Amino acid sequence: MPFILVQTYSILAVTLQGSPFETANSIVLKPLPNVGEGNSVAQAQITHTSFLAGGAQGFVGGSSPALRITVYAPLGQYEVYREILQTESPVYFTWNVPQGTQISSFYMSTGDEWPGEGPLDTSP
């Protein structure tokens, strides 16, 4: 499955007027070049939303070297992703595209970690 090593990230929190208000928090990941798909992907965006629709979990847009990976997750998972980015290193983002441009699954993971290191990251 394709992946990127996350070099930097940014966060966007949006509240849209509606009945009820709709909320979306997005995390935009920028890849480290020359690792995984880092030379063909410009960014990956995880949008956590209170109005998640069914169907595909995301899609691949654009063309190399400026591919844009966009995926959707429930709003309740936002803090999990944000905490991984805030406290862990290295962080990888992986997605699965069984055919075409539709992403069927995705996940964020870390590299090897020392057990029991506590809330401070002491990995190299």
C-alpha positions as CSV (number, residue, x, y, z in Angstrom):
1,M,0.0,0.0,0.0
2,P,1.3,3.5,-0.7
3,F,2.5,5.6,2.2
4,I,4.1,8.9,3.2
5,L,6.4,9.8,6.1
6,V,4.8,12.9,7.6
7,Q,7.3,15.9,7.7
8,T,4.9,18.6,8.9
9,Y,1.2,19.0,9.6
10,S,-1.4,21.8,10.0
11,I,-4.9,21.9,11.5
12,L,-8.1,23.6,10.4
13,A,-11.3,23.6,12.5
14,V,-14.5,24.6,10.8
15,T,-18.1,25.1,12.0
16,L,-20.7,25.5,9.3
17,Q,-24.1,27.1,10.0
18,G,-26.9,24.6,9.7
19,S,-29.5,23.0,11.8
20,P,-27.7,21.6,13.8
21,F,-24.3,23.2,13.3
22,E,-22.0,21.0,11.4
23,T,-18.4,20.6,12.4
24,A,-15.3,19.5,10.5
25,N,-11.7,19.4,11.7
26,S,-9.0,18.8,9.0
27,I,-5.5,17.7,9.5
28,V,-3.2,18.4,6.5
29,L,-0.1,16.3,6.2
30,K,3.0,17.3,4.2
31,P,5.2,14.4,3.2
32,L,9.0,14.1,3.5
33,P,10.4,13.8,0.0
34,N,12.1,10.7,-1.2
35,V,10.3,8.4,1.3
36,G,7.4,6.2,0.1
37,E,5.2,8.3,-2.2
38,G,6.8,11.5,-0.9
39,N,7.8,12.7,-4.4
40,S,4.4,12.2,-6.0
41,V,2.1,13.4,-3.2
42,A,1.8,17.1,-2.4
43,Q,-0.4,16.6,0.7
44,A,-2.8,14.3,2.4
45,Q,-5.8,15.7,4.2
46,I,-7.8,13.9,6.9
47,T,-11.2,15.5,7.4
48,H,-13.0,14.5,10.6
49,T,-16.7,15.5,10.3
50,S,-19.9,15.3,12.1
51,F,-21.8,14.8,8.8
52,L,-19.8,11.8,7.5
53,A,-21.6,10.3,4.5
54,G,-21.5,6.6,3.6
55,G,-19.5,5.2,0.7
56,A,-15.8,5.6,-0.1
57,Q,-13.5,6.8,2.7
58,G,-11.7,9.1,0.3
59,F,-10.1,9.7,-3.0
60,V,-6.9,10.5,-4.8
61,G,-6.9,13.8,-6.8
62,G,-4.5,15.6,-9.0
63,S,-1.5,14.1,-10.8
64,S,2.1,13.4,-9.9
65,P,4.0,15.2,-8.5
66,A,1.1,17.0,-7.0
67,L,-1.3,14.2,-5.9
68,R,-3.7,15.1,-3.2
69,I,-5.0,12.4,-0.9
70,T,-8.3,13.3,0.8
71,V,-9.9,10.9,3.4
72,Y,-12.8,11.2,5.8
73,A,-13.2,10.0,9.4
74,P,-15.7,10.4,12.2
75,L,-15.3,13.6,14.3
76,G,-14.8,11.4,17.4
77,Q,-11.4,10.1,16.0
78,Y,-9.9,13.6,15.6
79,E,-8.1,13.7,18.9
80,V,-6.5,10.3,18.3
81,Y,-4.9,11.5,15.1
82,R,-4.0,14.9,16.5
83,E,-2.3,13.3,19.6
84,I,-0.3,10.9,17.4
85,L,1.0,13.8,15.4
86,Q,1.7,15.9,18.4
87,T,3.5,13.2,20.5
88,E,5.1,10.6,18.2
89,S,7.9,10.5,15.7
90,P,8.2,9.2,13.0
91,V,4.6,9.2,11.8
92,Y,3.5,7.4,8.6
93,F,0.2,7.8,6.7
94,T,-0.9,4.8,4.6
95,W,-3.9,4.4,2.3
96,N,-5.3,1.7,0.1
97,V,-6.6,2.3,-3.4
98,P,-8.0,-1.0,-4.7
99,Q,-9.0,0.5,-8.1
100,G,-9.2,3.9,-9.7
101,T,-9.0,6.8,-7.3
102,Q,-11.3,5.6,-4.5
103,I,-9.6,5.1,-1.2
104,S,-11.1,2.1,0.7
105,S,-9.0,2.4,3.9
106,F,-6.3,4.4,5.6
107,Y,-4.3,4.6,8.8
108,M,-1.7,6.5,10.7
109,S,1.2,4.6,12.4
110,T,4.5,5.3,14.1
111,G,7.9,3.9,13.7
112,D,9.5,1.8,16.4
113,E,9.0,3.2,19.9
114,W,10.7,2.4,23.2
115,P,8.1,0.9,25.7
116,G,7.3,3.0,28.7
117,E,8.8,6.2,27.5
118,G,5.8,8.1,28.9
119,P,4.3,11.3,27.4
120,L,7.7,12.6,26.2
121,D,8.9,11.2,23.0
122,T,12.6,10.1,23.3
123,S,12.9,8.2,20.0
124,P,15.7,9.3,17.7
